[in-house]
Amino acid sequence: MEKQIEKLYSGFDLYQVDMHFSDKQKALRQEVRDFVEREVMPKINPYWEKAEFPWEIARKMVDLPIIGGGLFEHGAAGLDFVEMGMVMYELGKGDGSISTFYGVHSGLAMGSIGMLGDDEQKARWLPDMVKLEKIGAFGLTEPDVGSNAAQVKTTARKAKGGFILNGAKRWIGNASIADILIIWARDDESGDFGGYVIENPNDTEGVGINDIWGKVGKRAVLNADITLENVFVPAENRLAYVNRFRDMALVLGAGRYGVAWEAAGVAAGAFELALKYTKEREQFGKPIAGFQLIQHKLVEMATEVTLMQTLCLQLSHLINRGLLSEGSVSMAKYNNARKARYVTQLARECLGGNGIVIDNHIARLMLDAEIIYTYEGTNEVNLLLVGRELTGLNAFT
Ligand SMILES: Cc1cc2nc3c(=O)[nH]c(=O)nc-3n(C[C@H](O)[C@H](O)[C@H](O)COP(=O)(O)OP(=O)(O)OC[C@H]3O[C@@H](n4cnc5c(N)ncnc54)[C@H](O)[C@@H]3O)c2cc1C
């Protein structure tokens, strides 16, 4: 007999944001929500604790119609922007490592190929990536280059039949399990910015990939330091339609959009779990949810989650109508990442000592929120992008 799956989430939606979703969108959301309840929640904690990648969960994502996100070709999911956001929201509610694995593979890596590759490159890589037979990674950040990502120091030198890459990367998600690693580098002569695809990086001469241990959040997805010493990349592996950092910023913008939804999901997950717990947990002879101080926390959380949901939804409408600006995406990422931190901490408080162990999931979500605060542009960087749009003045340098 099939094991009964505990329903942890109710789908909190006080402002009925739901009314704006089509039946098709709701059906997709339900499918992802069921996947999270069935495959992620009962299994993820030991992987998170051991800092081990959960292949048994990740492999099953191929059964969901979500791989490739907004791309349409080669079997990709062809999601609209609301659907893309919903997927990140639902995955985020369950686990930040799973949402990051998906965001890196499907969004950053497949997105780079889909948006910046030519037809031949798309046909070569995307079909296997859609089936999760090949896993993608996206290598932009370097040991000395983080927030100032446009100033990458990794170089590409023209050579017979291709390019020679030299440099180092840091924090690269999925790298140690990747079959398709995109390295962002500058041409050492022209200074052009480019994306270079290294196939089978773990078996490529000159490539060193070492996982980073001791992470305190998103522990079930692995991030690596990468060294590149005279790595040959064939000419046909340079992504065809990128010469400037700005070309690639399209991919980063889409990623940032997804992370704004992911942050809302992490917060909503923590809130729903805290609500359930406080209604069941009794102290002083009654459920703790009946105490005013607990209700204060619940209302704070519910309000912030509602604000995040409505912000994300309006952002998706802006995108669908082509009205998006850099500042509007950054504002959502800035707000939601900050508030996800706040909400998950309040949720943890509501569980007292039980909030300190990951069995109740909230501590895991709280620590995952720390990563969301920092990646896809730190909170400060996103704030400054909004500030630049508001004032027309650049505060970065
Ligand atoms: C778990 C995890 C996963 C990641 N995955 C990937 C990945 O798959 N691929 C990838 O390429 N990268 C990835 N990253 C890298 C991530 O994008 C960077 O960590 C991030 O951009 C910040 O860079 P940094 O860590 O070097 O911090 P720094 O840039 O050194 O920043 C340190 C602090 O200084 C602040 N700061 C910097 N400049 C300014 C300024 N001008 N004004 C005010 N404050 C400033 C920052 O906001 C931050 O608080 C990941 C990071 C983490 C932690």
The ligand as a MOL file (V3000), in Angstrom:
LIG
                    3D

  0  0  0     0  0            999 V3000
M  V30 BEGIN CTAB
M  V30 COUNTS 53 58 0 0 0
M  V30 BEGIN ATOM
M  V30 1 C 25.3510 29.1540 -2.0740 0
M  V30 2 C 25.7570 30.0440 -3.1930 0
M  V30 3 C 25.4960 29.6560 -4.4860 0
M  V30 4 C 25.9900 30.4080 -5.5650 0
M  V30 5 N 25.8440 29.9300 -6.8460 0
M  V30 6 C 26.4940 30.5590 -7.8680 0
M  V30 7 C 26.5330 29.9820 -9.1740 0
M  V30 8 O 25.9410 28.9150 -9.4380 0
M  V30 9 N 27.2200 30.6290 -10.1530 0
M  V30 10 C 27.8750 31.8070 -9.9140 0
M  V30 11 O 28.4930 32.3350 -10.8390 0
M  V30 12 N 27.8620 32.3800 -8.6770 0
M  V30 13 C 27.2020 31.7760 -7.6550 0
M  V30 14 N 27.2030 32.3350 -6.3790 0
M  V30 15 C 27.9550 33.5540 -6.1440 0
M  V30 16 C 27.1290 34.7560 -5.7270 0
M  V30 17 O 26.4480 35.2680 -6.8390 0
M  V30 18 C 28.0810 35.7540 -5.0430 0
M  V30 19 O 28.4000 35.2200 -3.7740 0
M  V30 20 C 27.5050 37.1360 -4.9250 0
M  V30 21 O 27.3860 37.7410 -6.1800 0
M  V30 22 C 28.3560 38.0450 -4.0120 0
M  V30 23 O 29.7030 38.0000 -4.3490 0
M  V30 24 P 30.7830 37.7540 -3.2030 0
M  V30 25 O 30.3650 36.5450 -2.4310 0
M  V30 26 O 32.1260 37.7140 -3.8490 0
M  V30 27 O 30.6670 38.9890 -2.2410 0
M  V30 28 P 31.3350 40.4300 -2.4140 0
M  V30 29 O 31.0630 40.9670 -3.7610 0
M  V30 30 O 32.7450 40.3570 -1.9700 0
M  V30 31 O 30.5010 41.2690 -1.3620 0
M  V30 32 C 30.7770 41.2610 0.0510 0
M  V30 33 C 29.8360 42.2810 0.6850 0
M  V30 34 O 30.1280 43.5970 0.1530 0
M  V30 35 C 28.9400 44.1660 -0.3770 0
M  V30 36 N 29.2720 45.0130 -1.5290 0
M  V30 37 C 30.0050 44.7080 -2.6240 0
M  V30 38 N 30.0630 45.7560 -3.4530 0
M  V30 39 C 29.3470 46.7530 -2.8810 0
M  V30 40 C 29.0190 48.0880 -3.2460 0
M  V30 41 N 29.4130 48.6260 -4.4010 0
M  V30 42 N 28.2760 48.8270 -2.3820 0
M  V30 43 C 27.8250 48.2850 -1.2190 0
M  V30 44 N 28.0930 47.0480 -0.8240 0
M  V30 45 C 28.8420 46.2760 -1.6440 0
M  V30 46 C 28.0890 42.9660 -0.7730 0
M  V30 47 O 26.7190 43.3250 -0.8880 0
M  V30 48 C 28.3720 42.0190 0.3800 0
M  V30 49 O 27.5900 42.3700 1.4970 0
M  V30 50 C 26.6810 31.6220 -5.3060 0
M  V30 51 C 26.8820 32.0370 -3.9830 0
M  V30 52 C 26.4420 31.2690 -2.9330 0
M  V30 53 C 26.7330 31.7270 -1.5240 0
M  V30 END ATOM
M  V30 BEGIN BOND
M  V30 1 1 1 2
M  V30 2 1 2 3
M  V30 3 2 2 52
M  V30 4 2 3 4
M  V30 5 1 4 5
M  V30 6 1 4 50
M  V30 7 2 5 6
M  V30 8 1 6 7
M  V30 9 1 6 13
M  V30 10 2 7 8
M  V30 11 1 7 9
M  V30 12 1 9 10
M  V30 13 2 10 11
M  V30 14 1 10 12
M  V30 15 2 12 13
M  V30 16 1 13 14
M  V30 17 1 14 15
M  V30 18 1 14 50
M  V30 19 1 15 16
M  V30 20 1 16 17
M  V30 21 1 16 18
M  V30 22 1 18 19
M  V30 23 1 18 20
M  V30 24 1 20 21
M  V30 25 1 20 22
M  V30 26 1 22 23
M  V30 27 1 23 24
M  V30 28 2 24 25
M  V30 29 1 24 26
M  V30 30 1 24 27
M  V30 31 1 27 28
M  V30 32 2 28 29
M  V30 33 1 28 30
M  V30 34 1 28 31
M  V30 35 1 31 32
M  V30 36 1 32 33
M  V30 37 1 33 34
M  V30 38 1 33 48
M  V30 39 1 34 35
M  V30 40 1 35 36
M  V30 41 1 35 46
M  V30 42 1 36 37
M  V30 43 1 36 45
M  V30 44 2 37 38
M  V30 45 1 38 39
M  V30 46 1 39 40
M  V30 47 2 39 45
M  V30 48 1 40 41
M  V30 49 2 40 42
M  V30 50 1 42 43
M  V30 51 2 43 44
M  V30 52 1 44 45
M  V30 53 1 46 47
M  V30 54 1 46 48
M  V30 55 1 48 49
M  V30 56 2 50 51
M  V30 57 1 51 52
M  V30 58 1 52 53
M  V30 END BOND
M  V30 END CTAB
M  END
